[in-house]
Amino acid sequence: MRVLEYARKPYPFSLNRWVVIVSISLFISFFMVVFQPFGLQNLTPDRKSFLLAGYGLVTFIVLSVNMIILPRVFPRIFIEERWTVLREVFWLLWIVVTISIGNYIYSDVLTIVHWVGIKGLLIFVLFTFAIAIIPITGVTILSYNRLLKKNLKASQELNDSIEGNETSRVQDDNMLIITSENRSQKLETFASNMICIESEGNYVNVWFIEEGKIVSLMIRNTLKNIETQIEKTGILFKCHRAFIINLSYIEKVKGNSQGYRLQLKHIDKEIPVSRNYSKSFRNAFSNKA
């Protein structure tokens, strides 16, 4: 049961992608040239180091395709909010297999080794896995633990700040006017009454306080357009591609390896803070008073 629970834990997708790609590729080149494993020391001296270093280049190309190109071509598969430890495991297995195939083709074309057919490919999968598992696992674990520790500490500091300023909520008296795309709908309210705005396809769902009650209103518009309508206020902040929140209604901040998740007062919904917005979120939250 604990294994399954751990497998479902959120995991940051492709942290520092270029750092990972370059570091692993350099490690592979260094390892192959220095140690010459799996009988490669028997290669003729002519251009041996150059040929062995080529495995690092193949690794670089395959990693670049997997970690840079594929997420852009298939963005729905790589949504970070859905990324878990289990998905990361399968993703790493896929990367190892594709690196193996790339190295197999490289070796076959340059006749570095003479393993052919399915047997040759399986040998490359096993050999590549044996070499790549150390840097891949090391980079993954270090990145995960570093970010988890960092975000847990930062979330605790933010929670301490919330508790210390509970009685001094900022009131922004700017009147906001939010309209639908065709201007057939219009919402007028004070910024201090706004709680949260969520993007839902071609609509945005707005939570706000009206006459002491929590009201939810669906408006046909994009979050990008809504941003331009509320940019004058200092307490409304876009923390995610799908969310704008009122900083004054943050009740609790949770931290995990992916970043922060926010619990707002009056609505039962955990709201993610994208890694791209983490730094600006902390600054905005600290300066809201």
LUMPA-280919 format. One line per 5 residues: number of its first residue (from 1); their letters; for each residue x, y, z of N, C-alpha, C. Coordinates in Angstrom, 3 decimals. Example, Ala and Ser with C-alpha at 12.3 -4.5 7.8 and 13.67 -1.06 7.14 Angstrom:
BEGIN
1) as) 13.190 -5.690 7.800 12.300 -4.500 7.800 13.200 -3.300 7.800 | 12.850 -2.250 7.080 13.670 -1.060 7.140 12.900 0.030 7.870
***
This chain:
BEGIN
1) mrvle) 0.832 -1.209 0.000 0.000 0.000 0.000 0.865 1.258 0.000 | 1.948 1.251 0.810 2.824 2.414 0.873 3.507 2.673 -0.459 | 3.851 1.582 -1.156 4.480 1.740 -2.474 3.521 2.430 -3.442 | 2.252 2.014 -3.423 1.254 2.617 -4.305 1.021 4.087 -3.942 | 0.990 4.376 -2.651 0.803 5.762 -2.213 1.965 6.629 -2.666
6) yarkp) 3.160 6.103 -2.542 4.342 6.856 -2.975 4.331 7.054 -4.491 | 3.887 6.025 -5.222 3.853 6.111 -6.687 2.905 7.203 -7.165 | 1.882 7.525 -6.353 0.909 8.546 -6.755 1.310 9.954 -6.324 | 2.415 10.086 -5.612 2.829 11.405 -5.150 3.212 12.292 -6.332 | 2.931 13.584 -6.224 3.287 14.488 -7.325 4.790 14.565 -7.523
11) ypfsl) 5.183 14.674 -8.763 6.610 14.735 -9.091 6.811 15.823 -10.138 | 7.833 16.651 -9.983 8.072 17.718 -10.966 8.549 17.141 -12.284 | 7.971 17.592 -13.363 8.330 17.063 -14.678 9.507 17.819 -15.266 | 10.557 17.079 -15.631 11.697 17.606 -16.381 12.251 18.882 -15.767 | 12.752 18.766 -14.556 13.386 19.906 -13.912 14.675 20.264 -14.644
16) nrwvv) 14.881 21.559 -14.908 16.123 22.023 -15.542 16.496 21.125 -16.720 | 15.636 21.080 -17.699 15.772 20.095 -18.774 17.143 20.113 -19.438 | 17.638 21.297 -19.789 18.920 21.362 -20.487 20.062 20.949 -19.578 | 19.959 21.250 -18.300 20.981 20.816 -17.344 21.027 19.293 -17.291 | 19.855 18.675 -17.231 19.776 17.215 -17.204 20.345 16.625 -18.487
21) ivsis) 19.940 17.167 -19.623 20.384 16.647 -20.920 21.903 16.729 -21.055 | 22.454 17.895 -20.767 23.899 18.097 -20.937 24.699 17.266 -19.940 | 24.264 17.255 -18.664 25.031 16.535 -17.640 25.059 15.039 -17.905 | 23.907 14.464 -18.286 23.865 13.027 -18.558 24.670 12.689 -19.813 | 24.579 13.511 -20.844 25.317 13.260 -22.084 26.825 13.314 -21.847
26) lfisf) 27.275 14.301 -21.076 28.706 14.408 -20.766 29.172 13.223 -19.930 | 28.314 12.793 -18.993 28.665 11.629 -18.170 28.839 10.390 -19.034 | 27.923 10.181 -19.985 28.015 9.014 -20.865 29.300 9.057 -21.683 | 29.622 10.224 -22.254 30.861 10.353 -23.040 32.080 10.059 -22.174 | 32.123 10.656 -20.990 33.246 10.460 -20.083 33.384 8.984 -19.683
31) fmvvf) 32.262 8.378 -19.324 32.266 6.986 -18.879 32.769 6.065 -19.987 | 32.269 6.264 -21.191 32.630 5.377 -22.301 34.105 5.538 -22.682 | 34.596 6.784 -22.711 35.986 7.028 -23.110 36.962 6.519 -22.061 | 36.661 6.766 -20.787 37.590 6.420 -19.708 37.561 4.931 -19.389 | 36.374 4.353 -19.229 36.269 2.971 -18.762 36.150 1.943 -19.888
36) qpfgl) 35.673 2.378 -21.070 35.561 1.493 -22.228 34.961 0.129 -21.847 | 33.713 0.139 -21.355 33.130 -1.102 -20.834 32.685 -2.056 -21.942 | 32.293 -3.242 -21.511 31.641 -4.231 -22.375 32.501 -4.634 -23.571 | 33.824 -4.723 -23.354 34.717 -5.175 -24.406 35.113 -4.110 -25.402 | 34.701 -2.856 -25.203 35.027 -1.800 -26.156 36.509 -1.431 -26.128
41) qnltp) 37.241 -1.875 -25.099 38.671 -1.603 -25.049 39.424 -2.348 -26.153 | 38.746 -3.309 -26.769 39.386 -4.088 -27.841 39.275 -3.416 -29.205 | 38.628 -2.271 -29.256 38.549 -1.552 -30.521 39.941 -1.097 -30.953 | 40.141 -0.973 -32.252 41.432 -0.480 -32.750 41.621 0.956 -32.310 | 42.869 1.370 -31.991 43.128 2.706 -31.433 42.688 3.852 -32.327
46) drksf) 42.622 3.629 -33.638 42.304 4.701 -34.570 40.932 5.303 -34.267 | 40.923 6.551 -33.835 39.708 7.317 -33.533 38.832 6.648 -32.469 | 39.417 5.841 -31.602 38.631 5.132 -30.594 37.912 6.111 -29.663 | 38.663 7.085 -29.128 38.065 8.045 -28.188 36.944 8.834 -28.849 | 37.166 9.199 -30.112 36.149 9.960 -30.848 34.874 9.136 -31.025
51) llagy) 35.034 7.861 -31.374 33.878 6.994 -31.577 33.129 6.749 -30.265 | 33.871 6.533 -29.192 33.234 6.271 -27.905 32.520 7.509 -27.377 | 33.109 8.677 -27.588 32.458 9.923 -27.160 31.168 10.157 -27.931 | 31.061 9.554 -29.109 29.854 9.694 -29.916 28.609 9.162 -29.236 | 28.784 8.223 -28.293 27.625 7.724 -27.552 26.989 8.847 -26.723
56) glvtf) 27.823 9.749 -26.252 27.292 10.909 -25.526 26.496 11.823 -26.436 | 26.960 11.969 -27.684 26.239 12.795 -28.658 24.890 12.172 -28.992 | 24.869 10.848 -29.176 23.601 10.149 -29.430 22.656 10.347 -28.255 | 23.184 10.225 -27.050 22.376 10.431 -25.850 21.812 11.843 -25.816 | 22.629 12.816 -26.180 22.187 14.215 -26.196 21.024 14.401 -27.170
61) ivlsv) 21.132 13.825 -28.360 20.075 13.972 -29.371 18.782 13.313 -28.908 | 18.883 12.089 -28.387 17.685 11.367 -27.948 17.025 12.079 -26.769 | 17.812 12.541 -25.805 17.256 13.259 -24.665 16.590 14.558 -25.098 | 17.192 15.245 -26.061 16.610 16.494 -26.546 15.250 16.256 -27.195 | 15.142 15.182 -27.965 13.855 14.840 -28.585 12.824 14.516 -27.510
66) nmiil) 13.225 13.685 -26.544 12.288 13.250 -25.506 11.874 14.377 -24.572 | 12.809 15.213 -24.163 12.540 16.170 -23.100 12.183 17.572 -23.584 | 12.498 17.872 -24.848 12.207 19.204 -25.381 11.101 19.155 -26.440 | 11.252 18.256 -27.407 10.338 18.236 -28.550 9.017 17.540 -28.218 | 9.076 16.334 -27.637 7.842 15.588 -27.365 6.860 16.346 -26.465
71) prvfp) 7.309 17.007 -25.381 6.350 17.760 -24.554 5.655 18.886 -25.305 | 6.305 19.423 -26.327 5.682 20.486 -27.119 4.712 19.917 -28.149 | 5.017 18.723 -28.646 4.142 18.097 -29.643 2.916 17.472 -28.963 | 3.114 16.893 -27.771 2.023 16.241 -27.040 1.871 16.868 -25.650 | 1.458 18.124 -25.571 1.418 18.820 -24.267 0.463 18.204 -23.265
76) rifie) -0.629 17.575 -23.736 -1.610 17.017 -22.805 -1.061 15.825 -22.026 | -0.100 15.123 -22.596 0.489 13.979 -21.907 1.388 14.450 -20.765 | 1.980 15.632 -20.938 3.002 16.093 -20.004 2.512 17.232 -19.106 | 1.235 17.220 -18.752 0.707 18.225 -17.827 1.283 17.954 -16.446 | 1.969 18.945 -15.891 2.691 18.708 -14.639 1.761 18.391 -13.475
81) erwtv) 0.566 18.976 -13.451 -0.351 18.718 -12.345 -0.719 17.242 -12.240 | -0.590 16.503 -13.341 -0.927 15.080 -13.351 0.310 14.187 -13.259 | 1.486 14.805 -13.210 2.726 14.030 -13.222 2.983 13.456 -11.834 | 3.273 12.167 -11.772 3.494 11.482 -10.493 4.815 10.717 -10.532 | 5.183 10.151 -9.378 6.387 9.328 -9.310 6.284 8.150 -10.278
86) lrevf) 5.109 7.525 -10.352 4.920 6.380 -11.252 5.108 6.787 -12.709 | 4.534 7.917 -13.090 4.714 8.390 -14.470 6.185 8.686 -14.749 | 6.873 9.221 -13.756 8.299 9.517 -13.926 9.086 8.238 -14.150 | 8.737 7.171 -13.435 9.420 5.883 -13.599 9.245 5.361 -15.027 | 8.005 5.358 -15.510 7.762 4.887 -16.879 8.422 5.793 -17.908
91) wllwi) 8.451 7.081 -17.600 9.087 8.035 -18.514 10.583 7.759 -18.620 | 11.230 7.483 -17.484 12.656 7.179 -17.491 12.933 5.867 -18.228 | 12.060 4.890 -18.053 12.217 3.633 -18.785 12.136 3.864 -20.291 | 11.195 4.710 -20.700 11.069 5.050 -22.122 12.345 5.720 -22.628 | 12.895 6.643 -21.847 14.106 7.346 -22.246 15.268 6.371 -22.402
96) vvtis) 15.397 5.433 -21.452 16.480 4.454 -21.526 16.347 3.593 -22.780 | 15.126 3.170 -23.080 14.906 2.332 -24.273 15.251 3.096 -25.541 | 14.820 4.365 -25.628 15.101 5.137 -26.842 16.593 5.457 -26.977 | 17.268 5.689 -25.851 18.721 5.885 -25.909 19.391 4.603 -26.393 | 18.890 3.470 -25.911 19.444 2.180 -26.339 19.299 1.990 -27.841
101) ignyi) 18.130 2.313 -28.355 17.900 2.173 -29.796 18.834 3.095 -30.571 | 18.972 4.335 -30.095 19.878 5.275 -30.752 21.316 4.783 -30.748 | 21.769 4.271 -29.600 23.139 3.754 -29.512 23.331 2.501 -30.355 | 22.286 1.686 -30.442 22.363 0.481 -31.276 22.545 0.857 -32.753 | 21.734 1.818 -33.207 21.845 2.259 -34.608 23.222 2.870 -34.859
106) ysdvl) 23.690 3.682 -33.922 25.013 4.311 -34.031 26.109 3.247 -34.124 | 26.044 2.245 -33.263 27.060 1.189 -33.250 27.012 0.349 -34.521 | 25.792 0.083 -35.004 25.644 -0.747 -36.193 26.139 -0.025 -37.440 | 25.789 1.255 -37.549 26.196 2.031 -38.734 27.713 2.159 -38.802 | 28.361 2.389 -37.644 29.815 2.582 -37.621 30.567 1.287 -37.354
111) tivhw) 29.825 0.172 -37.283 30.406 -1.159 -37.034 31.360 -1.162 -35.838 | 30.914 -0.500 -34.763 31.719 -0.479 -33.538 31.652 -1.833 -32.861 | 30.447 -2.408 -32.834 30.276 -3.771 -32.322 29.517 -4.567 -33.373 | 29.443 -5.853 -33.165 28.850 -6.718 -34.189 27.634 -7.466 -33.660 | 26.933 -6.859 -32.732 25.671 -7.447 -32.258 24.558 -6.998 -33.197
116) vgikg) 23.836 -7.919 -33.751 22.799 -7.576 -34.723 21.473 -8.197 -34.305 | 20.408 -7.697 -34.918 19.089 -8.260 -34.694 18.536 -7.944 -33.315 | 17.494 -8.687 -32.945 16.825 -8.483 -31.661 17.794 -8.707 -30.506 | 18.653 -9.723 -30.629 19.617 -10.002 -29.567 20.541 -8.808 -29.345 | 21.011 -8.228 -30.432 21.884 -7.067 -30.310 21.184 -5.891 -29.663
121) llifv) 19.916 -5.687 -30.030 19.152 -4.579 -29.446 18.940 -4.795 -27.952 | 18.599 -6.046 -27.551 18.392 -6.348 -26.134 19.680 -6.140 -25.343 | 20.811 -6.501 -25.941 22.098 -6.278 -25.271 22.320 -4.790 -25.039 | 21.971 -3.985 -26.046 22.145 -2.540 -25.900 21.210 -1.969 -24.849 | 19.982 -2.492 -24.779 19.052 -2.021 -23.746 19.628 -2.293 -22.365
126) lftfa) 20.150 -3.499 -22.163 20.709 -3.855 -20.857 21.948 -3.035 -20.546 | 22.840 -2.865 -21.519 24.074 -2.120 -21.286 23.789 -0.632 -21.036 | 22.902 -0.074 -21.857 22.586 1.345 -21.692 21.910 1.592 -20.349 | 21.021 0.683 -19.964 20.352 0.814 -18.668 21.377 0.763 -17.536 | 22.335 -0.150 -17.648 23.347 -0.302 -16.603 24.169 0.971 -16.440
131) iaiip) 24.452 1.658 -17.541 25.249 2.884 -17.481 24.397 4.078 -17.074 | 23.194 4.188 -17.661 22.386 5.397 -17.481 21.643 5.448 -16.154 | 21.421 4.300 -15.524 20.593 4.289 -14.321 21.212 5.121 -13.199 | 22.542 5.160 -13.125 23.199 5.907 -12.039 22.980 7.410 -12.176 | 23.346 8.043 -13.316 23.128 9.491 -13.401 21.654 9.882 -13.422
136) itgvt) 20.806 9.086 -14.076 19.382 9.415 -14.143 18.759 9.370 -12.756 | 19.022 8.278 -12.028 18.468 8.152 -10.674 19.026 9.225 -9.757 | 20.325 9.480 -9.858 20.945 10.476 -8.998 20.379 11.864 -9.206 | 20.284 12.285 -10.469 19.745 13.612 -10.782 18.287 13.723 -10.347 | 17.515 12.642 -10.569 16.092 12.647 -10.212 15.895 12.781 -8.710
141) ilsyn) 16.586 11.960 -7.941 16.418 11.985 -6.490 16.899 13.295 -5.892 | 18.056 13.775 -6.329 18.593 15.027 -5.794 17.664 16.194 -6.094 | 17.159 16.253 -7.312 16.253 17.341 -7.690 14.956 17.283 -6.899 | 14.421 16.071 -6.754 13.170 15.899 -6.017 13.325 16.329 -4.558 | 14.356 15.817 -3.894 14.559 16.136 -2.481 14.876 17.608 -2.258
146) rllkk) 15.660 18.184 -3.160 16.015 19.597 -3.019 14.777 20.479 -3.130 | 13.957 20.216 -4.127 12.759 21.040 -4.317 11.727 20.806 -3.220 | 11.576 19.551 -2.801 10.619 19.253 -1.733 11.010 19.989 -0.459 | 12.271 19.901 -0.087 12.757 20.574 1.123 12.585 22.085 1.003 | 12.943 22.617 -0.151 12.847 24.061 -0.386 11.405 24.542 -0.303
151) nlkas) 10.479 23.830 -0.944 9.088 24.262 -0.978 8.370 24.058 0.353 | 8.740 23.010 1.090 8.156 22.824 2.415 8.582 23.954 3.354 | 9.845 24.336 3.283 10.342 25.419 4.130 9.676 26.734 3.760 | 9.597 27.013 2.455 8.989 28.268 2.006 7.504 28.323 2.344 | 6.798 27.194 2.202 5.363 27.182 2.509 5.131 27.423 3.992
156) qelnd) 6.014 26.888 4.838 5.879 27.113 6.275 6.089 28.594 6.608 | 7.049 29.223 5.951 7.291 30.652 6.170 6.086 31.482 5.724 | 5.468 31.085 4.625 4.277 31.795 4.154 3.112 31.596 5.110 | 2.964 30.387 5.633 1.899 30.123 6.607 2.106 30.918 7.891 | 3.356 31.035 8.317 3.653 31.856 9.492 3.281 33.306 9.246
161) siegn) 3.517 33.759 8.017 3.167 35.133 7.659 1.659 35.333 7.666 | 0.918 34.306 7.210 -0.546 34.391 7.214 -1.060 34.505 8.640 | -0.539 33.663 9.525 -0.983 33.684 10.915 -0.632 35.000 11.594 | 0.517 35.574 11.233 0.934 36.812 11.857 0.180 38.030 11.377 | -0.490 37.915 10.220 -1.204 39.060 9.659 -2.690 38.774 9.487
166) etsrv) -3.203 37.837 10.269 -4.600 37.419 10.128 -5.562 38.573 10.330 | -5.232 39.499 11.191 -6.167 40.591 11.521 -5.963 41.830 10.654 | -4.999 41.755 9.765 -4.698 42.953 8.967 -4.889 42.691 7.482 | -6.056 42.177 7.105 -6.342 41.885 5.704 -6.370 43.171 4.875 | -5.701 43.119 3.757 -5.669 44.278 2.872 -7.016 44.433 2.186
171) qddnm) -7.525 45.630 2.212 -8.777 45.919 1.518 -8.474 46.811 0.323 | -8.778 46.325 -0.846 -8.554 47.078 -2.079 -9.907 47.577 -2.558 | -10.069 48.916 -2.572 -11.371 49.486 -2.901 -11.541 49.780 -4.387 | -10.618 49.275 -5.213 -10.776 49.479 -6.650 -12.019 48.731 -7.142 | -12.841 49.417 -7.883 -14.006 48.783 -8.482 -13.580 48.066 -9.759
176) liits) -13.918 46.792 -9.844 -13.583 46.006 -11.018 -14.818 45.803 -11.878 | -14.602 45.861 -13.180 -15.662 45.559 -14.136 -15.159 44.455 -15.050 | -15.772 43.274 -14.928 -15.384 42.122 -15.735 -16.513 41.824 -16.711 | -16.183 41.777 -17.982 -17.202 41.564 -19.016 -16.913 40.301 -19.804 | -17.941 39.786 -20.458 -17.764 38.639 -21.340 -17.139 39.114 -22.643
181) enrsq) -16.750 38.171 -23.461 -16.057 38.497 -24.702 -16.928 39.352 -25.620 | -18.215 39.069 -25.669 -19.123 39.852 -26.515 -19.842 40.960 -25.739 | -19.412 41.147 -24.453 -19.912 42.207 -23.576 -21.398 42.063 -23.232 | -21.938 40.862 -23.405 -23.341 40.649 -23.033 -23.490 40.426 -21.521 | -22.373 40.045 -20.853 -22.360 39.880 -19.405 -21.415 40.900 -18.787
186) kletf) -21.771 41.362 -17.602 -20.897 42.310 -16.903 -21.005 42.090 -15.402 | -19.835 41.975 -14.756 -19.774 41.833 -13.307 -19.051 43.045 -12.737 | -19.712 43.753 -11.822 -19.103 44.898 -11.138 -18.992 44.569 -9.653 | -17.781 44.650 -9.131 -17.568 44.376 -7.711 -16.245 44.985 -7.284 | -16.051 45.147 -5.986 -14.787 45.647 -5.478 -13.740 44.528 -5.529
191) asnmi) -12.493 44.906 -5.735 -11.418 43.922 -5.794 -11.343 43.109 -4.510 | -11.646 43.735 -3.378 -11.577 43.040 -2.088 -12.646 41.959 -1.966 | -13.659 41.977 -2.841 -14.703 40.942 -2.825 -14.369 39.747 -3.713 | -13.384 39.912 -4.574 -12.996 38.821 -5.476 -12.215 37.762 -4.705 | -12.523 36.493 -4.953 -11.814 35.396 -4.293 -10.909 34.673 -5.277
196) ciese) -11.466 34.285 -6.408 -10.704 33.460 -7.344 -11.368 33.493 -8.714 | -10.558 33.367 -9.758 -11.059 33.245 -11.125 -10.379 32.034 -11.749 | -11.167 31.114 -12.289 -10.629 29.889 -12.879 -11.023 29.770 -14.338 | -10.060 29.427 -15.170 -10.323 29.202 -16.589 -10.923 27.825 -16.787 | -12.023 27.765 -17.537 -12.670 26.501 -17.876 -13.032 26.510 -19.354
201) gnyvn) -12.060 26.139 -20.181 -12.285 26.139 -21.624 -12.453 27.553 -22.148 | -13.598 27.824 -22.783 -13.877 29.159 -23.326 -14.539 30.073 -22.304 | -14.606 29.617 -21.061 -15.259 30.393 -20.010 -14.299 30.595 -18.839 | -14.658 31.534 -17.975 -13.990 31.678 -16.689 -15.063 31.604 -15.605 | -14.722 30.931 -14.512 -15.623 30.845 -13.374 -15.116 31.802 -12.304
206) vwfie) -15.940 32.758 -11.920 -15.538 33.795 -10.974 -16.224 33.559 -9.638 | -15.416 33.440 -8.566 -15.947 33.358 -7.213 -15.754 34.712 -6.535 | -16.828 35.244 -5.974 -16.744 36.537 -5.308 -17.788 36.615 -4.200 | -17.666 37.640 -3.362 -18.587 37.839 -2.252 -19.590 38.928 -2.622 | -20.872 38.614 -2.451 -21.929 39.581 -2.747 -22.950 39.550 -1.611
211) egkiv) -23.071 40.681 -0.921 -23.985 40.801 0.212 -23.746 39.711 1.257 | -22.461 39.451 1.511 -22.082 38.494 2.536 -22.168 37.039 2.129 | -22.517 36.749 0.873 -22.632 35.372 0.397 -21.595 35.101 -0.692 | -21.185 33.826 -0.777 -20.242 33.410 -1.819 -21.009 33.106 -3.094 | -20.650 33.786 -4.166 -21.349 33.642 -5.445 -20.356 33.155 -6.502
216) slmir) -20.804 32.270 -7.362 -19.995 31.785 -8.474 -20.691 32.161 -9.782 | -19.971 32.790 -10.673 -20.551 33.256 -11.939 -19.677 32.803 -13.102 | -20.306 32.153 -14.097 -19.588 31.712 -15.287 -19.715 32.782 -16.362 | -18.563 33.213 -16.886 -18.531 34.261 -17.904 -17.770 33.743 -19.111 | -18.311 33.988 -20.295 -17.641 33.531 -21.516 -16.518 34.503 -21.871
221) ntlkn) -15.311 34.100 -21.556 -14.133 34.905 -21.864 -12.896 34.071 -21.526 | -11.722 34.554 -21.918 -10.484 33.857 -21.601 -9.814 34.516 -20.405 | -9.008 33.743 -19.708 -8.297 34.293 -18.554 -7.333 35.397 -18.980 | -6.789 35.278 -20.166 -5.869 36.302 -20.664 -6.571 37.634 -20.822 | -7.793 37.612 -21.346 -8.552 38.856 -21.485 -8.959 39.419 -20.125
226) ietqi) -9.294 38.512 -19.212 -9.684 38.959 -17.876 -8.520 39.651 -17.182 | -7.303 39.176 -17.426 -6.120 39.797 -16.814 -6.048 41.291 -17.123 | -6.333 41.655 -18.349 -6.247 43.065 -18.733 -7.326 43.903 -18.058 | -8.410 43.257 -17.626 -9.503 43.984 -16.987 -9.274 44.190 -15.486 | -8.326 43.453 -14.908 -8.118 43.552 -13.459 -6.681 43.942 -13.104
231) ektgi) -5.918 44.405 -14.086 -4.498 44.632 -13.866 -4.185 45.785 -12.912 | -5.130 46.639 -12.616 -4.866 47.800 -11.761 -4.832 47.452 -10.278 | -5.355 46.311 -9.902 -5.371 45.941 -8.491 -4.085 45.234 -8.091 | -3.701 45.378 -6.825 -2.464 44.773 -6.363 -2.658 43.488 -5.591 | -3.893 43.067 -5.374 -4.121 41.872 -4.569 -4.595 40.682 -5.395
236) lfkch) -4.892 40.889 -6.663 -5.259 39.782 -7.543 -4.018 39.353 -8.325 | -3.734 38.062 -8.290 -2.467 37.559 -8.826 -2.709 36.290 -9.636 | -2.112 36.232 -10.830 -2.193 35.022 -11.642 -1.095 34.076 -11.182 | -1.513 32.955 -10.567 -0.546 32.007 -10.011 -0.366 30.771 -10.881 | -1.175 30.674 -11.928 -1.192 29.471 -12.766 -1.862 29.845 -14.072
241) rafii) -1.601 29.077 -15.118 -2.214 29.400 -16.412 -3.724 29.365 -16.359 | -4.298 28.711 -15.323 -5.756 28.580 -15.238 -6.360 29.297 -14.050 | -5.555 30.022 -13.244 -6.089 30.612 -12.023 -5.566 32.028 -11.768 | -6.479 32.869 -11.322 -6.146 34.160 -10.718 -6.750 34.143 -9.324 | -5.969 34.527 -8.320 -6.447 34.458 -6.939 -6.329 35.814 -6.265
246) nlsyi) -7.094 35.970 -5.180 -6.948 37.122 -4.307 -5.982 36.738 -3.200 | -4.838 37.400 -3.152 -3.804 37.067 -2.174 -4.297 37.193 -0.737 | -5.280 38.058 -0.519 -5.776 38.292 0.837 -6.658 37.160 1.352 | -7.076 36.243 0.463 -7.943 35.147 0.880 -7.201 33.824 1.020 | -5.866 33.861 0.959 -5.094 32.632 1.148 -5.179 32.204 2.607
251) ekvkg) -5.668 30.994 2.820 -5.820 30.472 4.178 -4.650 29.586 4.578 | -4.120 28.822 3.593 -3.016 27.928 3.893 -2.222 27.649 2.631 | -0.904 27.505 2.795 -0.020 27.170 1.675 0.597 25.809 1.940 | 0.468 24.901 0.979 1.089 23.581 1.082 2.247 23.502 0.093 | 3.273 22.770 0.472 4.423 22.613 -0.407 4.650 21.167 -0.782
256) nsqgy) 5.024 20.923 -2.033 5.467 19.605 -2.462 6.576 19.785 -3.482 | 7.021 18.714 -4.098 8.152 18.810 -5.014 7.839 19.631 -6.257 | 6.560 19.772 -6.595 6.178 20.543 -7.778 6.097 22.037 -7.481 | 5.898 22.415 -6.227 5.749 23.829 -5.896 4.791 24.028 -4.740 | 3.873 25.002 -4.894 2.911 25.308 -3.843 1.497 24.975 -4.299
261) rlqlk) 0.667 24.690 -3.314 -0.771 24.548 -3.531 -1.466 25.381 -2.471 | -2.473 26.150 -2.897 -3.100 27.132 -2.030 -4.519 26.719 -1.656 | -4.852 26.912 -0.409 -6.225 26.760 0.064 -6.767 28.152 0.349 | -7.835 28.529 -0.354 -8.440 29.845 -0.167 -9.632 29.748 0.769 | -9.897 30.821 1.452 -11.072 30.879 2.317 -12.336 30.885 1.461
266) hidke) -13.359 30.236 1.950 -14.711 30.245 1.383 -14.919 29.286 0.218 | -13.852 28.743 -0.394 -14.060 27.791 -1.497 -13.252 26.526 -1.224 | -13.828 25.384 -1.545 -13.205 24.090 -1.278 -12.454 23.636 -2.524 | -11.269 24.233 -2.727 -10.498 23.924 -3.933 -9.033 24.240 -3.665 | -8.158 23.268 -3.929 -6.724 23.519 -3.834 -6.229 24.060 -5.175
271) ipvsr) -5.533 25.173 -5.122 -5.113 25.852 -6.339 -3.597 25.763 -6.484 | -3.106 25.257 -7.604 -1.652 25.129 -7.778 -0.999 26.455 -8.136 | 0.251 26.580 -7.745 1.088 27.696 -8.178 2.148 27.116 -9.107 | 2.149 27.532 -10.351 3.118 27.003 -11.307 4.534 27.380 -10.901 | 5.496 26.509 -11.241 6.892 26.815 -10.902 7.335 28.137 -11.510
276) nysks) 6.811 28.464 -12.704 7.180 29.719 -13.351 6.718 30.940 -12.559 | 5.694 30.749 -11.721 5.146 31.864 -10.955 5.571 31.835 -9.478 | 6.367 30.842 -9.076 6.681 30.662 -7.656 7.373 31.882 -7.059 | 8.395 32.373 -7.730 9.150 33.502 -7.202 8.302 34.763 -7.151 | 7.579 35.051 -8.240 6.746 36.255 -8.268 5.594 36.142 -7.277
281) frnaf) 5.115 34.906 -7.037 4.065 34.706 -6.037 4.564 35.076 -4.649 | 5.750 34.600 -4.272 6.293 34.926 -2.955 6.488 36.425 -2.810 | 6.983 37.070 -3.865 7.193 38.524 -3.811 5.859 39.266 -3.667 | 4.876 38.834 -4.462 3.568 39.499 -4.414 2.907 39.300 -3.061 | 3.036 38.104 -2.522 2.421 37.820 -1.219 3.094 38.629 -0.118
286) snka) 4.417 38.760 -0.187 5.151 39.512 0.830 4.855 41.004 0.767 | 4.574 41.513 -0.443 4.381 42.951 -0.625 2.925 43.397 -0.583 | 1.999 42.437 -0.439 0.581 42.820 -0.523 0.152 43.749 0.605 | 0.875 43.671 1.736 0.513 44.551 2.849 1.104 45.933 2.675
***
